[in-house]
Amino acid sequence: MVKILLAFILIISLAFAGCAGMSETQQRTLSGGAMGAAGGAVIGAIAGNAGLGAVIGGAAGTAGGYLYGKHKEGEQKAYQQGYQAGSHSK
């Protein structure tokens, strides 16, 4: 259990270090996948199958990170449109 947890901590730290040239949505997708895999591995280890837990958690985290990233992009786009409309009306 400790070896698995240490391996996932290493993977997560490497994933965060590799986010430098990515868009915010890509960063959120990768971060969500890494955190989901780590959480899934911990829960899977408790349930008896850390590998399956990591796969399921990683998939769920990746999907959640992607959707959250797209949501934040939409918010930013709406803000920019409103800001542009407000600055042109003065």
N, CA and C atoms as a LAMMPS dump frame, in Angstrom:
ITEM: TIMESTEP
0
ITEM: NUMBER OF ATOMS
270
ITEM: BOX BOUNDS ff ff ff
-5.0000000000000000e+02 5.0000000000000000e+02
-5.0000000000000000e+02 5.0000000000000000e+02
-5.0000000000000000e+02 5.0000000000000000e+02
ITEM: ATOMS id mol type element x y z
1 1 1 N 0.83 -1.194 0
2 1 2 C 0 0 0
3 1 3 C 0.872 1.254 0
4 2 1 N 1.902 1.266 0.828
5 2 2 C 2.774 2.437 0.92
6 2 3 C 3.527 2.638 -0.392
7 3 1 N 3.969 1.551 -1.021
8 3 2 C 4.685 1.656 -2.294
9 3 3 C 3.777 2.235 -3.378
10 4 1 N 2.535 1.808 -3.408
11 4 2 C 1.578 2.304 -4.395
12 4 3 C 1.335 3.794 -4.173
13 5 1 N 1.154 4.185 -2.938
14 5 2 C 0.908 5.591 -2.624
15 5 3 C 2.107 6.452 -3.005
16 6 1 N 3.307 5.999 -2.716
17 6 2 C 4.507 6.747 -3.083
18 6 3 C 4.654 6.857 -4.6
19 7 1 N 4.315 5.788 -5.315
20 7 2 C 4.384 5.819 -6.776
21 7 3 C 3.41 6.849 -7.336
22 8 1 N 2.217 6.917 -6.796
23 8 2 C 1.249 7.883 -7.292
24 8 3 C 1.62 9.311 -6.926
25 9 1 N 2.227 9.507 -5.775
26 9 2 C 2.705 10.843 -5.423
27 9 3 C 3.772 11.292 -6.411
28 10 1 N 4.669 10.382 -6.784
29 10 2 C 5.698 10.696 -7.769
30 10 3 C 5.074 11.023 -9.128
31 11 1 N 4.115 10.234 -9.544
32 11 2 C 3.446 10.456 -10.834
33 11 3 C 2.729 11.804 -10.839
34 12 1 N 2.059 12.122 -9.753
35 12 2 C 1.336 13.394 -9.671
36 12 3 C 2.304 14.567 -9.731
37 13 1 N 3.401 14.469 -9.008
38 13 2 C 4.362 15.582 -9.029
39 13 3 C 4.979 15.753 -10.411
40 14 1 N 5.248 14.667 -11.105
41 14 2 C 5.765 14.77 -12.471
42 14 3 C 4.718 15.343 -13.426
43 15 1 N 3.471 14.972 -13.217
44 15 2 C 2.397 15.493 -14.067
45 15 3 C 2.248 16.996 -13.898
46 16 1 N 2.322 17.474 -12.66
47 16 2 C 2.214 18.911 -12.431
48 16 3 C 3.411 19.655 -12.994
49 17 1 N 4.567 19.061 -12.951
50 17 2 C 5.763 19.707 -13.498
51 17 3 C 5.684 19.812 -15.018
52 18 1 N 4.986 18.907 -15.671
53 18 2 C 4.881 18.91 -17.124
54 18 3 C 3.779 19.789 -17.67
55 19 1 N 3.126 20.572 -16.854
56 19 2 C 1.992 21.394 -17.272
57 19 3 C 2.389 22.765 -17.801
58 20 1 N 3.664 23.066 -17.911
59 20 2 C 4.111 24.426 -18.2
60 20 3 C 3.603 24.973 -19.53
61 21 1 N 3.638 24.212 -20.619
62 21 2 C 3.255 24.741 -21.92
63 21 3 C 1.841 24.4 -22.339
64 22 1 N 0.978 24.061 -21.403
65 22 2 C -0.378 23.63 -21.737
66 22 3 C -1.389 24.748 -21.509
67 23 1 N -2.519 24.613 -22.198
68 23 2 C -3.625 25.539 -21.93
69 23 3 C -4.212 25.199 -20.559
70 24 1 N -5.054 26.099 -20.042
71 24 2 C -5.653 25.851 -18.733
72 24 3 C -6.539 24.617 -18.748
73 25 1 N -7.262 24.384 -19.838
74 25 2 C -8.116 23.196 -19.924
75 25 3 C -7.269 21.924 -19.941
76 26 1 N -6.177 21.939 -20.67
77 26 2 C -5.283 20.777 -20.689
78 26 3 C -4.689 20.53 -19.31
79 27 1 N -4.314 21.589 -18.61
80 27 2 C -3.775 21.439 -17.266
81 27 3 C -4.819 20.849 -16.319
82 28 1 N -6.048 21.344 -16.424
83 28 2 C -7.11 20.832 -15.547
84 28 3 C -7.438 19.382 -15.867
85 29 1 N -7.392 19.014 -17.147
86 29 2 C -7.66 17.634 -17.539
87 29 3 C -6.595 16.702 -16.98
88 30 1 N -5.339 17.08 -17.137
89 30 2 C -4.242 16.254 -16.631
90 30 3 C -4.265 16.186 -15.111
91 31 1 N -4.479 17.31 -14.471
92 31 2 C -4.524 17.33 -13.009
93 31 3 C -5.678 16.49 -12.483
94 32 1 N -6.832 16.622 -13.11
95 32 2 C -7.989 15.825 -12.693
96 32 3 C -7.737 14.341 -12.848
97 33 1 N -7.104 13.962 -13.944
98 33 2 C -6.785 12.551 -14.155
99 33 3 C -5.806 12.018 -13.128
100 34 1 N -4.785 12.808 -12.822
101 34 2 C -3.789 12.372 -11.841
102 34 3 C -4.398 12.267 -10.446
103 35 1 N -5.173 13.257 -10.069
104 35 2 C -5.796 13.209 -8.746
105 35 3 C -6.838 12.099 -8.669
106 36 1 N -7.577 11.912 -9.737
107 36 2 C -8.565 10.832 -9.758
108 36 3 C -7.906 9.46 -9.67
109 37 1 N -6.784 9.297 -10.378
110 37 2 C -6.073 8.016 -10.32
111 37 3 C -5.529 7.755 -8.924
112 38 1 N -4.987 8.776 -8.293
113 38 2 C -4.457 8.601 -6.936
114 38 3 C -5.568 8.266 -5.956
115 39 1 N -6.655 9.024 -6.027
116 39 2 C -7.783 8.737 -5.142
117 39 3 C -8.394 7.373 -5.407
118 40 1 N -8.514 7.032 -6.684
119 40 2 C -9.061 5.719 -7.038
120 40 3 C -8.171 4.584 -6.578
121 41 1 N -6.857 4.791 -6.645
122 41 2 C -5.934 3.755 -6.189
123 41 3 C -6.047 3.535 -4.687
124 42 1 N -6.194 4.614 -3.943
125 42 2 C -6.333 4.49 -2.489
126 42 3 C -7.632 3.764 -2.151
127 43 1 N -8.716 4.193 -2.771
128 43 2 C -10.007 3.538 -2.507
129 43 3 C -9.983 2.094 -3.008
130 44 1 N -9.37 1.871 -4.189
131 44 2 C -9.262 0.519 -4.713
132 44 3 C -8.413 -0.374 -3.83
133 45 1 N -7.359 0.168 -3.234
134 45 2 C -6.519 -0.623 -2.341
135 45 3 C -7.293 -1.041 -1.103
136 46 1 N -8.123 -0.162 -0.627
137 46 2 C -8.958 -0.508 0.529
138 46 3 C -9.955 -1.594 0.141
139 47 1 N -10.495 -1.498 -1.08
140 47 2 C -11.484 -2.471 -1.55
141 47 3 C -10.843 -3.75 -2.066
142 48 1 N -9.521 -3.738 -2.325
143 48 2 C -8.85 -4.959 -2.744
144 48 3 C -8.271 -4.964 -4.137
145 49 1 N -8.453 -3.893 -4.926
146 49 2 C -7.899 -3.869 -6.273
147 49 3 C -7.482 -2.436 -6.617
148 50 1 N -6.239 -2.097 -6.258
149 50 2 C -5.751 -0.736 -6.442
150 50 3 C -5.658 -0.354 -7.918
151 51 1 N -5.264 -1.295 -8.779
152 51 2 C -5.124 -1.008 -10.206
153 51 3 C -6.44 -0.617 -10.843
154 52 1 N -7.478 -1.379 -10.574
155 52 2 C -8.794 -1.078 -11.128
156 52 3 C -9.314 0.253 -10.583
157 53 1 N -9.091 0.501 -9.304
158 53 2 C -9.502 1.767 -8.707
159 53 3 C -8.798 2.95 -9.356
160 54 1 N -7.489 2.773 -9.654
161 54 2 C -6.725 3.845 -10.293
162 54 3 C -7.243 4.124 -11.693
163 55 1 N -7.576 3.079 -12.432
164 55 2 C -8.092 3.26 -13.798
165 55 3 C -9.437 3.975 -13.776
166 56 1 N -10.324 3.519 -12.924
167 56 2 C -11.652 4.142 -12.844
168 56 3 C -11.537 5.579 -12.337
169 57 1 N -10.751 5.793 -11.295
170 57 2 C -10.565 7.143 -10.756
171 57 3 C -9.901 8.068 -11.752
172 58 1 N -8.914 7.553 -12.49
173 58 2 C -8.234 8.356 -13.497
174 58 3 C -9.166 8.784 -14.614
175 59 1 N -10.001 7.846 -15.068
176 59 2 C -10.964 8.169 -16.13
177 59 3 C -11.975 9.202 -15.652
178 60 1 N -12.486 9.019 -14.448
179 60 2 C -13.458 9.966 -13.911
180 60 3 C -12.822 11.337 -13.684
181 61 1 N -11.605 11.35 -13.164
182 61 2 C -10.909 12.611 -12.927
183 61 3 C -10.578 13.345 -14.21
184 62 1 N -10.176 12.601 -15.239
185 62 2 C -9.873 13.209 -16.534
186 62 3 C -11.123 13.846 -17.13
187 63 1 N -12.224 13.124 -17.095
188 63 2 C -13.48 13.661 -17.63
189 63 3 C -13.921 14.887 -16.838
190 64 1 N -13.836 14.805 -15.524
191 64 2 C -14.225 15.946 -14.694
192 64 3 C -13.337 17.159 -14.918
193 65 1 N -12.029 16.929 -15.017
194 65 2 C -11.101 18.029 -15.274
195 65 3 C -11.35 18.696 -16.617
196 66 1 N -11.629 17.88 -17.635
197 66 2 C -11.913 18.419 -18.968
198 66 3 C -13.19 19.26 -18.954
199 67 1 N -14.242 18.73 -18.356
200 67 2 C -15.506 19.459 -18.311
201 67 3 C -15.385 20.751 -17.513
202 68 1 N -14.664 20.708 -16.411
203 68 2 C -14.457 21.911 -15.607
204 68 3 C -13.645 22.94 -16.393
205 69 1 N -12.63 22.478 -17.109
206 69 2 C -11.825 23.38 -17.932
207 69 3 C -12.651 24.061 -19.01
208 70 1 N -13.504 23.305 -19.675
209 70 2 C -14.373 23.884 -20.701
210 70 3 C -15.359 24.884 -20.09
211 71 1 N -15.855 24.574 -18.911
212 71 2 C -16.768 25.488 -18.22
213 71 3 C -16.057 26.809 -17.915
214 72 1 N -14.836 26.738 -17.407
215 72 2 C -14.082 27.95 -17.096
216 72 3 C -13.745 28.738 -18.362
217 73 1 N -13.467 28.038 -19.475
218 73 2 C -13.236 28.729 -20.75
219 73 3 C -14.479 29.5 -21.169
220 74 1 N -15.654 28.89 -21.02
221 74 2 C -16.909 29.557 -21.358
222 74 3 C -17.152 30.783 -20.494
223 75 1 N -16.841 30.67 -19.208
224 75 2 C -16.977 31.815 -18.321
225 75 3 C -16.069 32.962 -18.759
226 76 1 N -14.824 32.624 -19.082
227 76 2 C -13.862 33.644 -19.495
228 76 3 C -14.3 34.308 -20.8
229 77 1 N -14.811 33.523 -21.728
230 77 2 C -15.271 34.068 -23.002
231 77 3 C -16.46 35.004 -22.787
232 78 1 N -17.401 34.607 -21.931
233 78 2 C -18.559 35.452 -21.645
234 78 3 C -18.124 36.743 -20.964
235 79 1 N -17.164 36.651 -20.064
236 79 2 C -16.654 37.841 -19.398
237 79 3 C -16.025 38.8 -20.413
238 80 1 N -15.206 38.258 -21.293
239 80 2 C -14.546 39.091 -22.299
240 80 3 C -15.556 39.756 -23.225
241 81 1 N -16.59 39.014 -23.62
242 81 2 C -17.629 39.593 -24.484
243 81 3 C -18.366 40.715 -23.761
244 82 1 N -18.683 40.501 -22.498
245 82 2 C -19.355 41.54 -21.726
246 82 3 C -18.477 42.756 -21.511
247 83 1 N -17.206 42.514 -21.28
248 83 2 C -16.26 43.619 -21.092
249 83 3 C -16.132 44.429 -22.372
250 84 1 N -16.029 43.729 -23.511
251 84 2 C -15.933 44.432 -24.792
252 84 3 C -17.205 45.235 -25.088
253 85 1 N -18.351 44.641 -24.821
254 85 2 C -19.613 45.343 -25.067
255 85 3 C -19.734 46.567 -24.161
256 86 1 N -19.289 46.44 -22.928
257 86 2 C -19.353 47.566 -21.988
258 86 3 C -18.393 48.676 -22.344
259 87 1 N -17.22 48.318 -22.841
260 87 2 C -16.237 49.357 -23.182
261 87 3 C -16.594 50.086 -24.472
262 88 1 N -17.362 49.433 -25.343
263 88 2 C -17.789 50.098 -26.585
264 88 3 C -19 51.001 -26.385
265 89 1 N -19.736 50.803 -25.311
266 89 2 C -20.954 51.594 -25.116
267 89 3 C -20.668 52.941 -24.452
268 90 1 N -19.467 53.166 -24.009
269 90 2 C -19.141 54.428 -23.328
270 90 3 C -18.929 55.548 -24.275
